[in-house]
């Protein structure tokens, strides 16, 4: 919620004063409620100016998202629900950008898996041989 820090990961927490909120009319159908309520929420986070990010986190976010990232939520009729939705989207976007894929460690196939592969190939070959028409020249 606004006013509480946004916890992205265990080591990344963004204070609420680093988030920039904008509220506008949602547009689309909805009658008087849509025309008079500013329910559309736009949430902007300035990665470059953030003091809560460490140098490696900042570098990774700048590389993957750019200097500012923006999310918009206008699906719900309530501004409060759209705020929560925008915070969730920002959290997901930042968490995905900060995620580091572990390096793959190359391993050799086990003996059992090699035997199983060869056995499967042998069975497949037998199945295909059984489909062939018998040879007449014998």
N, C-alpha and C positions, 0 to 999 in steps of 0.2 A: 504494500500500500504506500501511497505517497506519505512521506514523513519518516518512513522506516528505510534503513539501508537495504539495497538490493544485493542479495547474496547470489553470486554467479557460480563460483566454485568455492572450495574450502579456503583457498588463498586469495580469492578475488571478491571483495565487497565494495560496492559503490555507494557512497553517501548520497542522500536525496538532493543535496544542493548542486550536484554535478549533472543532474537530469533536467532537461528543459522540456516543459509541458506546453502544448498548444491545444486549444479546444475550439472547434468550429461546428457549424451545422452539418449534419450527416448527409443531407441530400437524399434523393430518391423518394419513394412513396412513404406515407406515414401521416399525412394530414397535418393538423395544427401542431401536434407534439414535435414532429420532425422540423417544422418550419420555425419553431420558437426555441428549441433546446439545442445547446451546443454539446452534443453527445459524441461527436467524432473526436478521437484522441490521437494526437501526434506526439510521440516521445522521441527526443533527440539526445544523443550522448556524444559529447565531444571527446574523442579518444586522445587527441593530441594535447588538449589542455587539462586532462584528468590528472589529479595528484594522487589518486588512490591506486593507480596501476604501477606495478613494478616495471623496470626497464625491459625485461624480456616479454612480459605480458603486453606492454604497449607496442613493442616492435612486432609481435605476432599479430595483434589486432590491426595495426596500421597496414601490415602486408596483406591481410586477408579481407579487411572491411573498409579501409581508407581512413581518412582523418575524422570523419563523423559518421555515425550510423543512426538511421531513422526508422522507426516502426510506426504503423498506423493501425488503429482499431476502430471500426465503425459498425460492426456486426450487431451489437446489442443496442437496445433502446435506452439503456441507462449509462450515464457517463461513468459512474463508479465501476460497472462491469467492464466497460471499454478500457478504463484505466488499468484494471487488473489484467485484462487480456494483453494490453500493450506492454506491461511490465513482464509478463510471462514470455511474450515474443522476444523482447530485448534480452532477457535472461538466456533463452534458448539460443539466440543468434550469437551472443558473446561466448557462451559455453562451447558451442560448436566450433567457433573460431579459435578458442584457446586450447581445444583438445589436440593432443599430440598422439598420433598413431604410433604404437610401439613398433620398433624395428623387427622384422621377421627374422627368426633364427632358422637357417636352413638345416634340415634334418634329413637323414637317409631313411628310405622306406624299410620297415622291419622285414625280417625273413618271412614271417607269416603272411604279410601283405603281398610280398613278391610271389610267394607260392599261390596265394589266392588269385592273383592277377593272371598268372600263367594257366592255372586250372580253369578259370573263367574263359580265357582265350581258347583253350583246348575244347571245352564244352561247346562254345559258339561255333568252332570249326566243324565239330561233329554234327551239329544241328544243320549247318549249311550243306555238308556232304550228304546228309540224309535227304535233303530236298532235291538233289540232282537226279536227273533221269539215269537209269542204268546204262552202262556202256555196252554196245552191241558187239564190238570187235573181239571180245574175249571168248 
